[in-house]
Amino acid sequence: MNDATPWRDLPVGARVVVRRRLDPAESAQARAEGRGSVWTDVIGIVRSVDDAGLTVHTDAPRDPSPREVHIPSASIETAKRIPRRPTRSRR
């Protein structure tokens, strides 16, 4: 699979980054906080894919509370596979 593969072709279990459009409330909050106001990225493991969108289990670095997130198809701008997290070696 290359980076241009449509999000509907992402396999369950793949680690991905999904760029999605913020909804109006999220966009207003982002502007108020001085952040970007259109897009956000979600990093996670694909749990399901269908015409309605993607469901991922979040897996971002330093995320203290991973959770299941459904990303509606209408809000997905792009998605691509990314490498698994490296395993930490014990010292």
C-alpha positions in Angstrom: 0.0 0.0 0.0 1.3 3.5 -0.8 0.4 6.8 0.8 -2.2 7.5 -1.9 -4.4 4.6 -1.1 -7.9 5.7 -0.2 -8.9 5.5 3.5 -11.5 2.8 2.6 -8.7 0.4 1.8 -6.9 0.7 5.1 -6.7 -2.7 6.8 -8.0 -3.3 10.3 -5.0 -3.3 12.7 -3.0 -0.7 10.7 -1.6 2.3 12.6 -2.7 5.4 10.7 -2.9 9.2 10.8 -6.2 10.6 9.7 -6.6 14.3 8.8 -10.2 15.3 9.5 -12.2 18.5 9.3 -13.2 20.0 12.6 -16.9 20.4 13.2 -18.2 24.0 13.8 -18.0 23.8 17.6 -14.4 22.4 17.5 -13.4 25.0 15.0 -14.7 27.8 17.1 -12.9 26.4 20.2 -9.6 26.0 18.2 -9.8 29.6 17.0 -10.4 30.8 20.5 -7.3 28.9 21.7 -5.2 30.3 18.9 -4.8 26.9 17.1 -5.7 26.0 13.5 -9.4 26.2 12.8 -10.1 23.7 10.0 -8.2 20.4 10.5 -6.9 18.1 13.1 -5.0 14.8 13.0 -6.0 11.6 14.7 -3.3 8.9 15.2 -4.6 5.4 16.0 -5.1 1.8 15.1 -7.9 1.0 12.7 -10.7 -1.0 14.3 -13.2 -0.8 11.5 -13.8 0.7 8.0 -17.1 1.1 6.2 -18.9 3.7 4.1 -19.8 5.6 7.2 -16.2 6.3 8.1 -13.3 4.9 10.2 -13.2 3.8 13.8 -9.7 4.0 15.4 -8.3 3.3 18.8 -6.2 6.4 19.5 -2.4 5.8 19.8 -0.8 9.2 19.8 2.5 9.7 21.7 1.9 10.9 25.2 -1.8 10.3 25.0 -2.8 9.5 28.7 -6.3 8.2 27.8 -6.5 6.2 24.5 -10.1 5.8 23.3 -12.2 4.6 20.4 -13.0 7.4 18.0 -15.4 7.2 15.0 -14.4 9.6 12.2 -17.3 10.2 9.8 -16.5 9.7 6.1 -17.6 13.3 5.3 -14.9 14.8 7.6 -12.0 12.7 6.3 -9.6 14.7 4.2 -6.8 12.1 4.0 -5.4 9.1 5.8 -2.2 7.1 5.5 -0.4 4.2 7.2 2.4 5.1 9.6 4.9 2.8 11.3 4.1 1.0 14.5 5.5 2.6 17.6 9.1 1.5 18.3 9.4 -0.8 21.3 11.3 0.6 24.2 14.3 -1.3 25.2 14.8 -1.8 28.9 18.1 -0.6 30.3 
